[in-house]
Amino acid sequence: MSVKVCKFGGTSMAAGNVIKSVKKIVESDSERKYVVVSAPGKRYSNDTKLTDILYACHTALISGEDFKGCFEPVKARFRAIVKELGMDFDIESVLNQTEERIKKEESEDFTASRGEYLSARVTAEYFGAKFIDAENVIFFAPDGTLDEAKTYPAILAAVKGVKLAVFPGFYGTGADGRIKTFSRGGSDISGAVVARAVSASLYENWTDVSGFLACDPRIVENPKNIKNISYKELRELSYMGANVLHSESIFPVRKANIPIQIKNTFRPEDAGTSIFPINRYRPDGRLVTGIAGKKNFTVIFIEKSLMNSEVGFISKVLQVVTREGVSVEHIPSGIDTMSLVIESSALEGGVLERVLQDIKNAVSPDTLRVIENVALIATVGHGMSSSVGTSARLFSAIAAAGINVKMIDQGSSEINIIVGVGNDDYEKCIKAVYREFFR
């Protein structure tokens, strides 16, 4: 029998009345056997996510401030959820035990993970399901990556003979035996890991939106929904800021050819967005699938005559940024030129000045120039690689909007074209590209 893994995001766990809806969703399909939950999110616009409160609790604990007072809102939140659910559950004992262990561990990762832990404890009790602590089944290798050889068999053993199980997302056990978390939003990864372990037929990711939109609705009013998308397209769009789903969550399920479906907890009848491996992906005929972007990049432009004939030139430049621990987003290049595109925040605190001086010392460029306040915009779609004139349409639309392009980079897969424009032109550029390909 096929099984589905359902991950419910923070908004789905925010209050008792929403958790009641989550239970109805799970019970409406007998194939939904394994549930992964996040910590409670915002109940209203100016509310605070529980994970942010827990990070503040850790800061209070290690600085000798009022940890007990800081942790009280966490207790109050779960007391309210249990009361709203009408449960006969001794949440007070669980909260007190959690508080004591946080003080004993004195670990930021452990403290931050308790939102998911408590959320899963309450959900499992309310569902009448088995609670499986991620601490016992998800493991990290010494380099911080998922220890697949240890994790997948542990999950499979834990669910054997279990009709319905609830896992906390976001964390597992590190190589040192202590709790370790994924990056923020990592419950998406936890859900994908469980789906891979149990060979799920589908990984459902339930959130507060009805799937992916073709671009940011804060920029373009009522953008079109994306019904089908490939893993590759999703990876490109997520990386460039389309943050419905954690960009790393596709890797576990992609290896097993498990599709993902993004669904709306508050509108379960909506079709959502289906994400497929390339061998199961069926394009809907649209040239461009989506548009996404991010602001605040810095471009370091390097020019040197006969650069192409100088062995190791690019390697020497990259060694400079590597020594500073700086990640390079893109490296557009020509015969005698290359550019390093880097998030501006990574070059603060004197890092930019050191990088520039070290590049001068390493390769003696003819020209070394810095362009700041650059926004990157990615236009993504499998249809682009097989269609003549896509680039012409893209750049004509940008030119017609009076926008100056500072950088162009096309991926070797030919499913994306990235342009760099000034931060001030970011919204205008996205609107222009959307109009060209969707309106």
N, C-alpha and C positions, 0 to 999 in steps of 0.2 A: 504494500500500500504506500502511495506517495505521501510525503509529509511536507508541511510548510513551516518555516520559521518566521515569526512575526517580531519585529522590533518596534517598540513604541517610544517615541521621543518625549522630551521633557514636558511639552505642552499637554501631551496625552496623560501624563502622570501628575499634573499640577494640582488637581483637586479631586475629592471623592466622587462627585457627580460625573466627572469625565472618566474616571476609572470604571464606573458602572457601564459606561458606553463601550469601553475597551473590552470588558468581559463579554458583552453581547456580541461584539465583533468576533472574538475568539470562538465563542460557542456556536456562532452561525455557520462555521465550516469545520467539519470533523477532522480535516487534514491539518488544521492549525494545532500542532502538538507542542511546539516549543516557543516560549515567549521570552524576549529579552527587553528589559526596561531601563530607561534613563532615570536620573534624579528628577524630582519635580521642577518644572520650569516656571515661567511667569504666569500668574493668574490674571493679571491685567497689565496694561502698558507700562506703568511705572513701578511694577513689582520687581523684586530681585530674585534671580535664579538661585536655587538652593546651593548649587556648586560654588557660586561666587561667595555666598555666606560662609561656606565651609573653608574656602581659601582664606577668608578674613579670620576665621577661628584659628587656623594654623598660625597666622601672623601674630594673633593675640597670645597664643600659647607660648611661642618661642621668645616673644619679647616681654613676657611676664605681665601682660595686661589682663583684662578681665575676660578670661576664656569662658568661664561659666556663663557670664552675661551674654557673650557672643554666641554661645551654643544654644541658648534658650529659644531663639526664633526657629531653630531647626526642630527642637522638641515640639514647639507649639504647632508647627506646620504638620507634623505627622500625627499629633494628637487630633488635630482638626480633621485630617483625612480619615482616620480610623472612626471618629465620631460620625462623620458624614456618611460613611459606608455602613454604619450601624453594626460594627463588628464586635464580637466578644473576644478581644485579643489584648493580651497584656503588653501593650506597646511601651508602657512606662519602663518595664524591666529591660526591654530591648534597647531603649534609648539610654538608660543609665549604664548598661554594659558597654554600649558604643562609646559613650562619653569617657568612661574609664580607660578603654583601650586606646582611644585617641591620645589621651594624656600619657599613656605608657609608651606608645609607639613614637610620638613626637616626629611624625613623618608627614610631609606635605601631601604626598601621593595617597597615603592611607587616609588622612583626613578628608581629602577631596573625594575619595571613592565611597564614603559612607552615605552619600545621597542615593547612589544606585543600590547599595546594599540594603538600606532601610526601605527603599521603594520596592525592591524585589521581595523582601520579607513580608511586607504588608500585602502586596499583590498576590503572592503565592497563597497566603492565608485566606484572602478573600475569594480566590478562584478555587480553593480546595486542591491546589496543585503542589507538586514537590518543589521545594526551594533548593536550587543547586548553586552553591557559592562559587563564583568565578575564581576565587582564591584557590580552589581545589582542582580546577580543570583547565584554566588558561595559564600558560607559562611563557615566560620570556627568556630568550637566550642571553648570554653575557653581553652581546653587542646591542641589546635592546630590541631586537627583532623578535617576532613570534617564534617560539620553539614548536614548530609544527609536529615534529616526531613525538613530542611528549603531549601536546595539547589535544590533537584529534582523537587518539585512543582514549584519553581520560574523559573527554566529553561523551564519547560513544559508550563507555562503560557506565557512566553516571546516569544515562537516560535509558539503559536497558530495562525493559519491563515497565517503564513509566508511561502512563497515559497522557499526562500533561505536566510540563515542567516550566518553571520560571527562573531565569538567570538574571543577575545584575550585569549591566553593561559597563564599559569604560575601564575595567581593571582586571588584573590577574596577579600572578606571583612572579617576581623577578628572579634572576639567577642567584641572588643573595638570600632568597627565602622571604623577602619582605614584599609588601604590596607595591605594585607598580601600575601606573595608569597609562593608557594610550593618550595621545594628544586630545585637546578639547573636541568634543563631538565624537569621541572614540567609541561610544555605544554602537554606532553604525558598524564599526569594525567588529565589535564583539558579536553582533548579530550575524555578520557574514561568516565569522569563524565557526559559530554554531551550525550555520547552514551547511558549510563545507563538511564539518565533522559528521553530520547525520545524513549526508547526501540528499539534501532537501530538493524537492521538485521546484520550489519557488522560495525566494527570500523576499518577504513583504516588509517594507519600511514605512511605518505609519507615522505621519507627521501632521502639521497644521496647514498644509497646502496640498492642492490636488495635482501633484506632480510638478515637472519642470515646465517653466515658461521659456519662450524663445529669447527673452532678454529680461532685464531688471524692470519690474513693474513700477518702481519708483522713478524710472526715467521715461519709459514708454507706457502710455495708458493702455490697459487691457491687451497686453501682448498675447500672441497665440500660444496655446498649450502644445507641448511636444508629446505626441502619443507614443511614438517608438523612437528609441535612441540606442546606439551601440555603446559597448563599454569604452571604446576608443574615444568616441565623441563626448561621452560623459566625463572621462578623465580630463580631456582638454578644457571643457567648460567648468568643471569643478575647480580645477587648478587655477583658472582665471577668475574665480570669484563667485560662480554660481553654486551657492553653498547649501542646497537642499540636502545633499548627501556628502558625507566625508569622502574626500578624494581617494583615500587609501582603502576604503571599504570594498572596492570592487575586486581587489587582488585575490582574496581567498575564494570567492565564488567564481571568478573568471577562470581559474585553473580547473574547476570542476564543471564548467559550462552551465552554471545555475543562473537563470534569469532573476532580475530584481524587479519588483513593482513598487513604485512610490504611490502611497495611498493617503487619503485625508481622513483622520480620525473623526472629524466633525462632519464630513460629507462622505461616508463610506460607499454611497451609491455611485460616486464619480469614478470614471475609468482610471484616472491617474496616468502615470507614465510607466511604460514597460521598457526595461533595459536588457538588451540581449547580447550574448557573445556574437562575434562577427559571423560565425557559421549558421546562426539562427536568426540573424537580423534581416528584416525585410523593409528597405527604405520606402517611405510613403510618396516618393517622387519629388519631394521638395529639394531644391538645390542647396539651401543652407538650413541646418538644423537649429542652430542657436548662436547668440552673440553674447559675449561676456567680457569683462575687463576689470582692471585694477589701476588705481592711481599711485602716484608717488614712487617713481623709479628714477634712478640716475644712470645715465649712459656715459661710459668712459670711452672716448673715441681715440684710437691709436693709428697713426699713419707712419709708414717707413718705406722708403724705396727698396725694391727687391725683397720685400718681406717674404714673398712666396718661396724664394730660394734659400732663405736662412733656416737651416735645420734647427728645430726645437724652439722656434720663436713663440708659437702659441703656448707650448708647454711652459716656457719661462714666465710668461705673463700669468698663466693660471696658477703657477706655484706661488706667485706673490699673493693672490687673493686667498689661496688655500691656507697660507701661513697665518692670515688674519681670521680664519674661520668664516669666511664670507662665501655665500652661495651665489653663483652666477645663474641668472634666469635664462638669458639668451646670448648667443655670440654671433651676430651678423658679421659677415666678412667679405672682403674683396681681395684683389691681387695684392694690393699694397696697404690695405686697411683692415682693421678689425675693431669691433665694439664690444664692450662688456656691459650688459644690462643687469643692474643690481637693484634690489629694493633699497630705497634711500635710508630706511631705518637701520640697515646693516652697516652703513658707512658713517654713523654718528660717532661722536666722542673722539675725533681725531683719526678715525680709521681711514677716511678718504684721503687725507693728507699723506698718511704713511703709505697707502697703496700707490698713490701717484708718484711719490719719491722712489719707491722700490721698483716701479715699472721703468722709470727713467734710468735707474742704476742697472736694471737687468737687461734691457733691450735697446737703450738709447734711441728712442723714437724721434722722427723728424717733427712730428706734431703730436701733442697730447692735450686733448680738450675734454671738458666736462659739460654735459648737458643735464640740467636738473629739472625737477617738476614735470616728469614725463609720465603719461598714462599709456598703458598697453591695452589694446582691444583685439580680441580674438574672434574671428568669424569662422565657424566650424560647421562642417557637413561633408558626408561621404560623397554627395552629389557633385561637389566642387571639382574633384579629381578627374571626372569624366565629362565635364562640360566646358565647352570653348567660351572664352570671354568673361569668365567669372571675375578675374582680377580687374579687367577693364571696367566692368560694372561697379565693382567695389570702389576703385579709386576715382572713377567719374563722380560717384555719389558724394565721396568725401570732398573732392575738389569743388563740386557745385555748392556745397555747404560753406565754402570759404575756409577750409581747414588745411593747415600746413602739416604734411606728414614728415616726421623727424626720423622715422626708422621703419623698415619693412623686414619681416622675417617669415618665410614660409617653411613649414615642417616638411621633412622628406616624405612623409606619408601622404602629403597633398590633401589632407582633410582640414587643414587650418591655415589661415593667413593672419598674421599678427602685425598690426601697425602701431607705431608709437606716435602720439600726438601730445600737445601740451595739456597739462592738467585742466586748464580752463576750457579746453575744447572737448573734454571727455564725454559729457552728456550729449553735446551737439553731434559728435561723431557717431555715437551709438544710435541716436535717432535717425541720422542720415542713412546709415547702413541698414537699419531695420526697415525704413521706408522703401529702400531699393529692393530688398529681397522678400518682404512680407506684405507690403501694401500695394 
